[in-house]
Amino acid sequence: MSLIKSKKRVADHGEVFTPPWLVERMLDLVKGETERIDSRFLEPACGSGNFLVPILQRKLAAVERKYGRDSFSKRIHALQALTCCYGIELLYDNISECRANMLEVFGQYLSMIPTDEFWRAGSHVLSLNLIHGDALSMQAAEGGPITFVEWGYLGNGKFQRRDFRLDVLTRVSGLREEGTLFAHLGKHEVFQPMKAHPPMSVRDLAALDEAVPEGAR
């Protein structure tokens, strides 16, 4: 595997990919979290998914161990694992590849084709979780602040979506550290979501994927 796409991209963007063996060693440092289905991971320069793809693979292996004998639970918790993977990437071709790579791993695990509801639901989740933007400025490529979607699994096949601004979460997270002057602000109203959506089923999520223009994915 080449660690660079071109010398120009290295010069312009400092783009160098982490080799797979090093990725696995780094993930082993937080092995318990990578194998917890509902643990959330954010890669602020996710490239084509060097970290996020193996994280998803580890989560799906945990799904298989726990729910492999129950088809419905297996699919639901595989989707839950996908909802917990987040990425930001400056270059459009990389974020497109990352979405495709993640969706391929998810689809292959569940033996799906693109017309399946779970495939389309996963595609919609990735269109929101993997963001084309600049993690340093916290601005989305199309303009405006980066918005993250928090997905919560409510049970009975239902998911809850809440939207948060990344710059607000990042700025205020430092105030929550114990022993700081502002630690008491950890429960401040800034942690309230910009928007909370009604609970959604897999069918609801799949229907929303159909509404996403191809060029926006």
Secondary structure, 3 states (H helix, E strand, C coil): CCCCCCHHHHHHHCCCCCCHHHHHHHHHCCHHHHCCCCCCEEECCCCCCCCHHHHHHHHHHHHHHHHCCCHHHHHHHHHHHHHCEEEEECCHHHHHHHHHHHHHHHHHHCCCCCCCHHHHHHHHHHHHHEEEEECCCCEECCCCECEEEEEEEEECCEEEEEEEEHHHHHHHHHHHCCCCCCHHHHHCHHHCCCEECCCEEHHHHHHHHHCCCHHHC
